[in-house]
Amino acid sequence: MLLSVLLQAAAGAGIGKLGAALGAGMAVIGAGMGIGKIGGSAMEGIARQPEASNDIRMNMIIAAALVEGVALLALVVCLLVLFL
């Protein structure tokens, strides 16, 4: 069912636009999973060593910002391909 919908979209809009749309979705999903993993690991680290919570929190925020930046860049590239 899903494959037939994707093939119909590819025939009407071109395979590049379908790839851009799928790429944008995968970038957002990957970023969400990555930030979730970072947050979960940080919580485990804080639970094991509460005295290091400030350092862990700072590193978590930096890593999450880097993941968010890469995801935003991928999303912008996919949207440029989709609309240009």
N, C-alpha and C positions, 0 to 999 in steps of 0.2 A: 504494500500500500504506500509506504513512505517513499520507496524507490520510484514508483510510478509518478508520484507528485514531484519528486526531484527531477526526474527526466523531463516532465512536461515543463517545469520551470526552466530547465537548461535549454530546451528547444526554443522557447519563446524569448528568453532574455540573453541567451548566449552562455557558453560554458564558463567564461571568465567572471561574469556577474554571479553565477551560482557558486563558484569557488570563493569569491570575495565574501559572499554572505556566510558560507560555511566557515571560512577562516575567521570572520569576526565573531561568530558564535563560539568557536573553539577557543579563541583568545580570551573571551570573557569567562568561559567555564574554567579554563586552565588557571587564570588569575584567581578566581574564587577558591578553587581547590588549593592553590599554593598559599594564599593568605590564611585559609583555614588551617592548613598544616603548620604554618609558622605560629599562629596563635595557640594552637593546641600544644605544640612542643614548648612554647614559652611558658604556658601554664604548668606543664609538667616540671619544667626546670625550676620555676618559682616554688612549686610545692616541695621539691627536693631540697632546695637551698634558698630559704626565704631571705637570708641576708644578702643575697646577690640579686634581689628583685629589681633594683634600679638599673643595673648593668644589663640584665636580661631584657627588661622592658625597652631600654634604649636601642639595643640591637634588634629587637623584634620590630620596632617602628621603622628603623632604617631599612631592614630587609623587606618589610611590607611595602614601603614607599618605592623601592626599586622594582618589585614585582608589579606594582600598580603602574609605574611609569612604562615598563616594557609592554604591559597589556594595553595601555592607552595608545602607545605608538603602533602596535599591531592593529588595533581597532581603526586608527586613523588611516593607515595604509590600506586596509580592506575597504573602508568607506570611499577612499579616493579611487580605488579600482572599480568599485561598484557604480559610482556616479560620474566618472570621467571616461 
